């Protein structure tokens, strides 16, 4: 009774103004002051406080994007559009018919490099490995689906707005399929080795290589598979059929060799013919612009009367074996992404990137201008061309030059 009486008389309250700040986007304030011995509460909502907080709009945090990576991606897309539209008029920037690399030949390695950097940033923190693997598989399947749909022969645009494809001649591999496979392998290694990642790198310039050794081991395995298969696989004679306006005509290509890097008898084409089937390969390879095939070289033109039979043959520029070699481009990209994560200073990042780039360029230049004499020491029977860097079969020298 005494307490109730004191409340009525206004003796239980404090005489000072109180400001209570609740969690949420705004400040929910209760102003309490004494007035004639009682309490008056201003600006008190009718709804419960918990419900008020729940209904407060939450500001979504903006994702931190790497501006340099976005800029490089945009420039690569511009380069792709340039060489696709202007390459026909200026053959010097179009894809090289076989040996060497032109401006157009750097588009694919650049995209794979960007994929590698993006994987390092996207998988920097993995709460649950199973969920991450699920997302990787789903994204890979999406890329494969769109690659087959857009480049498999179903869409005839822009020359023809009709749709449909003969499954006997569908093209199974292409640009998006190569990106999908490289993404799947590199992202899977990055996810499965998340427990081996160091929070802080040890002192030393090479510590980042040892910290992410599993990524480099994966790239080295892809390198070994490509090199052994390319230079050791025996390529026999093979034949193909050209469906012209008249009756179909069959041609035979004489090979019977191994370690050849030319258009006719390389192991890259042989693997694709055996895995996908010769009817499922790209029917207009750029080697048709070689001097041996046309007098209009390096531009497209009619075949020479004495053109070799392989000039008319199909070839998959984004084949299976060359895609395995392309995994190394994704590995180089993910290394640059790891440098971006662990080194905060610009000077430290530049030291890592420049040193890595110079090493790759030096190795590529030495192998290119020595005509492969260094590799000849390991196998004297290998048949080397005068130019080693070749984007058509995506050899290891293309990995080094584009990565550098």
C-alpha positions in Angstrom: 0.0 0.0 0.0 2.8 2.4 0.9 4.5 1.7 -2.4 1.4 2.2 -4.4 0.8 5.4 -2.6 4.3 6.6 -3.4 3.8 5.9 -7.1 0.6 7.9 -7.1 2.3 10.8 -5.5 5.0 10.7 -8.1 7.8 9.8 -5.6 9.0 6.6 -7.4 10.2 8.3 -10.6 13.5 10.1 -11.3 13.5 13.8 -12.1 15.8 13.6 -15.1 15.1 13.1 -18.8 16.1 9.6 -20.1 17.0 8.8 -23.7 16.8 5.1 -24.7 18.3 4.1 -28.0 17.1 0.8 -29.5 18.7 -1.3 -32.2 17.5 -0.7 -35.8 17.9 1.8 -38.6 16.5 4.8 -36.6 16.5 5.8 -32.9 13.4 4.9 -31.0 13.3 7.4 -28.2 11.1 7.6 -25.1 11.1 10.9 -23.4 10.1 10.7 -19.7 9.7 13.8 -17.6 7.9 14.7 -14.4 4.7 16.7 -14.7 2.6 17.5 -11.8 3.8 14.6 -9.8 3.1 12.0 -12.5 4.8 10.5 -15.6 4.1 11.4 -19.2 5.6 9.3 -22.1 5.8 11.0 -25.5 6.2 9.3 -28.9 5.5 5.8 -27.6 4.1 3.7 -30.4 1.0 1.5 -29.9 2.8 -1.6 -31.3 5.2 -3.7 -29.2 8.9 -2.7 -29.4 10.1 -6.0 -30.8 7.7 -5.7 -33.7 8.8 -2.2 -34.3 12.4 -3.3 -34.6 11.5 -6.2 -37.0 9.6 -3.9 -39.3 12.6 -1.5 -39.6 14.0 -1.6 -43.1 17.4 -3.1 -43.2 20.1 -1.7 -45.5 21.7 -4.4 -47.6 25.5 -4.2 -47.5 27.1 -3.6 -50.9 29.4 -6.3 -52.1 33.0 -5.2 -52.4 34.0 -5.5 -56.0 37.5 -5.3 -57.4 37.4 -2.4 -59.9 40.6 -3.5 -61.7 39.2 -7.0 -62.3 35.9 -5.5 -63.6 37.9 -3.1 -65.9 40.0 -6.0 -67.2 36.9 -8.1 -67.9 35.3 -5.2 -69.7 38.4 -4.6 -71.8 38.6 -8.3 -72.7 35.0 -8.2 -73.9 35.8 -5.1 -76.0 38.8 -7.0 -77.4 36.6 -10.0 -78.2 34.0 -7.8 -80.1 36.8 -6.0 -81.9 38.5 -9.1 -83.3 35.2 -10.8 -84.1 33.9 -7.9 -86.1 37.1 -6.4 -87.5 39.2 -9.6 -87.8 37.7 -10.4 -91.2 38.9 -7.1 -92.6 42.3 -7.0 -90.8 43.8 -10.5 -90.8 46.7 -9.4 -88.6 44.4 -9.1 -85.6 42.3 -12.2 -86.4 43.1 -15.6 -85.0 46.4 -17.0 -86.2 45.9 -19.8 -88.7 48.2 -22.1 -86.8 51.6 -21.0 -85.5 52.1 -18.1 -83.2 49.6 -15.8 -81.3 47.8 -12.7 -82.6 45.6 -10.2 -80.7 42.5 -12.4 -81.0 44.4 -15.4 -79.5 44.7 -13.7 -76.2 40.9 -13.4 -75.6 40.4 -16.9 -74.3 43.5 -17.0 -72.0 42.4 -13.6 -70.6 38.9 -15.0 -69.8 40.4 -18.0 -68.1 42.7 -15.8 -66.1 39.7 -13.7 -65.0 37.9 -16.9 -64.0 40.8 -17.9 -61.8 41.1 -14.5 -60.1 37.3 -14.5 -59.5 37.4 -17.9 -57.9 40.0 -16.8 -55.4 37.9 -13.9 -54.4 34.5 -15.7 -54.4 35.8 -18.7 -52.4 37.8 -16.6 -49.9 35.5 -17.8 -47.1 33.6 -21.1 -47.4 31.1 -21.7 -44.5 30.0 -25.1 -45.7 32.0 -27.1 -48.2 29.0 -29.2 -49.4 27.0 -26.0 -50.3 30.0 -24.6 -52.1 30.5 -27.8 -54.2 26.8 -27.8 -55.0 27.0 -24.2 -56.4 30.1 -25.1 -58.4 28.4 -28.1 -60.0 25.3 -26.1 -60.8 27.2 -23.3 -62.4 29.3 -25.7 -64.4 26.2 -27.4 -65.7 24.7 -24.1 -66.7 27.8 -23.1 -68.7 27.8 -26.5 -70.4 24.1 -26.2 -71.3 24.4 -22.7 -72.7 27.6 -23.6 -74.5 25.9 -26.5 -76.3 22.8 -24.5 -77.0 24.7 -21.5 -78.5 27.6 -23.1 -80.2 26.4 -26.7 -80.8 24.5 -25.7 -84.0 21.0 -25.3 -82.5 21.0 -21.5 -83.1 21.8 -20.4 -86.7 21.8 -16.7 -85.8 22.8 -14.1 -87.0 22.8 -15.4 -90.5 19.6 -17.3 -90.1 16.9 -17.0 -87.5 15.9 -20.6 -87.8 16.6 -23.1 -85.0 17.3 -26.8 -84.8 20.3 -29.1 -85.1 21.0 -32.6 -86.4 22.2 -34.6 -83.4 24.5 -36.5 -85.7 26.5 -33.3 -86.3 26.1 -31.4 -83.0 29.2 -29.7 -81.7 29.8 -30.9 -78.2 32.7 -28.7 -77.2 33.2 -24.9 -77.5 34.2 -21.7 -75.7 31.8 -21.9 -72.8 32.4 -25.6 -72.4 36.1 -24.9 -72.0 35.4 -22.2 -69.4 33.1 -24.6 -67.6 35.7 -27.3 -67.3 38.5 -25.0 -66.2 36.2 -23.4 -63.6 35.0 -26.7 -62.3 38.5 -28.1 -61.7 40.1 -24.9 -60.3 37.1 -24.1 -58.1 36.9 -27.7 -56.8 40.5 -27.7 -55.8 40.1 -24.4 -54.1 37.1 -25.6 -52.2 38.5 -29.0 -51.1 41.7 -27.5 -49.8 40.1 -24.8 -47.8 41.2 -26.4 -44.5 44.9 -26.1 -45.6 44.7 -22.4 -46.2 46.8 -20.2 -43.9 45.2 -17.2 -42.2 48.6 -15.4 -42.3 51.4 -16.1 -44.8 54.9 -16.9 -43.5 57.7 -14.5 -44.3 59.3 -14.9 -47.6 58.6 -14.1 -51.3 57.7 -17.8 -52.1 55.5 -18.4 -49.1 52.3 -17.8 -51.1 53.3 -20.7 -53.4 53.8 -23.1 -50.6 50.6 -21.9 -48.9 48.6 -22.8 -52.0 50.7 -25.7 -53.2 47.6 -27.9 -53.9 46.4 -25.4 -56.5 49.8 -25.6 -58.2 49.9 -29.3 -57.9 46.6 -29.5 -59.8 48.0 -27.2 -62.5 51.2 -29.3 -62.7 49.1 -32.5 -63.1 47.2 -30.9 -66.0 50.5 -29.9 -67.5 51.9 -33.4 -67.3 48.8 -35.0 -68.8 48.9 -32.6 -71.7 52.6 -32.9 -72.4 52.8 -36.7 -72.2 49.7 -37.1 -74.3 50.7 -34.6 -76.9 54.2 -35.9 -77.4 53.8 -39.6 -76.7 50.4 -40.5 -78.3 50.7 -42.2 -81.6 48.5 -40.7 -84.3 47.5 -43.1 -87.1 46.1 -42.3 -90.5 42.5 -41.0 -90.4 39.8 -40.1 -92.9 36.7 -37.8 -93.1 33.8 -37.1 -95.3 32.9 -33.7 -96.9 29.2 -33.2 -97.7 29.2 -30.9 -100.6 26.5 -29.9 -103.1 27.1 -33.0 -105.1 27.8 -36.4 -103.6 29.8 -36.8 -100.3 33.5 -37.1 -100.8 35.9 -39.0 -98.5 39.4 -37.8 -97.9 42.3 -39.6 -96.1 45.1 -37.9 -94.1 48.4 -39.8 -93.8 50.0 -39.6 -90.4 51.6 -42.6 -88.6 53.7 -40.5 -86.2 53.8 -39.1 -82.7 54.8 -35.7 -81.2 53.8 -33.8 -84.3 52.5 -30.2 -83.7 51.2 -29.5 -87.2 47.6 -29.3 -88.2 47.2 -32.7 -89.7 48.7 -35.2 -87.2 48.7 -33.6 -83.7 47.5 -35.6 -80.7 45.0 -32.8 -79.8 42.9 -33.4 -82.9 43.3 -37.2 -82.6 41.9 -37.2 -79.0 38.8 -35.1 -80.1 38.2 -37.4 -83.0 38.2 -40.4 -80.8 36.2 -38.9 -77.9 33.6 -36.8 -79.6 33.6 -38.2 -83.1 34.8 -36.4 -86.3 31.2 -35.4 -87.2 30.9 -33.4 -83.9 33.9 -31.1 -84.5 34.2 -27.5 -85.7 33.8 -27.6 -89.5 35.5 -24.3 -90.3 38.9 -24.2 -88.5 41.2 -21.3 -89.0 43.9 -23.4 -90.5 42.0 -23.0 -93.8 43.7 -19.6 -94.0 47.2 -21.2 -94.1 49.3 -20.7 -97.3 49.2 -24.4 -97.8 45.4 -24.2 -98.1 44.6 -21.0 -99.9 46.4 -18.4 -102.0 44.5 -15.7 -100.1 46.4 -16.3 -96.9 46.3 -14.9 -94.2 42.7 -14.1 -95.2 40.1 -16.7 -96.2 39.7 -17.8 -99.7 39.1 -20.7 -102.1 41.2 -23.8 -101.6 44.3 -24.3 -103.8 44.2 -27.0 -106.4 47.2 -28.7 -104.6 45.9 -28.1 -101.1 46.5 -31.0 -98.7 43.5 -33.1 -97.8 43.5 -32.0 -94.1 42.7 -28.4 -95.2 39.1 -29.5 -95.7 38.9 -31.5 -92.4 37.1 -30.4 -89.2 39.1 -29.5 -86.1 38.0 -28.5 -82.6 39.9 -25.4 -81.4 38.4 -25.8 -77.9 39.1 -29.5 -77.7 39.4 -31.8 -74.7 43.2 -32.2 -74.5 43.8 -28.5 -75.1 41.2 -27.6 -72.4 43.2 -29.7 -69.9 46.2 -27.5 -70.8 44.0 -24.4 -70.3 43.6 -25.4 -66.6 47.0 -23.9 -66.1 45.7 -20.5 -67.2 43.0 -20.7 -64.5 45.7 -21.7 -62.0 47.8 -18.7 -62.8 44.7 -16.5 -62.4 43.9 -17.9 -59.0 47.4 -17.2 -57.9 47.0 -13.6 -58.8 43.8 -13.6 -56.8 45.5 -15.0 -53.8 48.1 -12.3 -54.0 45.3 -9.7 -54.0 43.8 -11.3 -50.8 47.0 -11.7 -48.7 49.0 -8.6 -49.7 47.4 -5.3 -48.9 50.1 -2.9 -50.0 50.3 -2.0 -53.7 54.1 -2.4 -53.8 54.0 -5.9 -52.3 51.3 -6.9 -54.8 53.3 -5.5 -57.7 56.4 -7.4 -56.6 54.5 -10.6 -56.7 52.7 -10.0 -59.9 55.6 -8.5 -61.9 58.1 -11.2 -60.8 55.6 -14.0 -61.8 54.8 -12.3 -65.1 58.4 -11.9 -66.0 59.3 -15.5 -65.2 56.4 -16.8 -67.4 57.3 -14.5 -70.3 61.0 -15.4 -70.1 60.3 -19.1 -70.2 57.8 -18.7 -73.1 60.2 -16.5 -75.2 63.2 -18.9 -74.6 61.1 -21.9 -75.7 59.7 -20.1 -78.6 62.9 -18.7 -80.2 65.0 -21.8 -79.5 62.5 -23.8 -81.6 61.9 -26.2 -78.7 65.6 -27.3 -78.6 65.4 -27.5 -74.8 62.5 -30.0 -74.9 64.3 -31.9 -77.7 66.8 -33.0 -75.1 64.1 -35.2 -73.5 62.9 -36.8 -76.7 64.9 -36.7 -79.9 62.0 -38.2 -81.9 59.7 -35.3 -81.3 58.8 -33.4 -84.5 58.8 -29.7 -83.7 57.7 -26.8 -85.9 59.7 -23.6 -86.2 57.2 -21.9 -83.9 56.3 -23.3 -80.5 53.6 -20.9 -79.3 50.3 -22.2 -80.7 46.9 -21.2 -79.4 45.1 -23.7 -81.7 46.3 -26.7 -79.6 46.7 -24.4 -76.5 50.2 -25.7 -75.7 52.1 -24.9 -72.6 53.9 -22.0 -74.2 50.6 -20.3 -74.9 49.9 -20.7 -71.2 53.1 -19.0 -70.2 53.0 -16.2 -72.7 49.4 -15.2 -72.1 49.8 -15.6 -68.3 52.9 -13.4 -68.3 
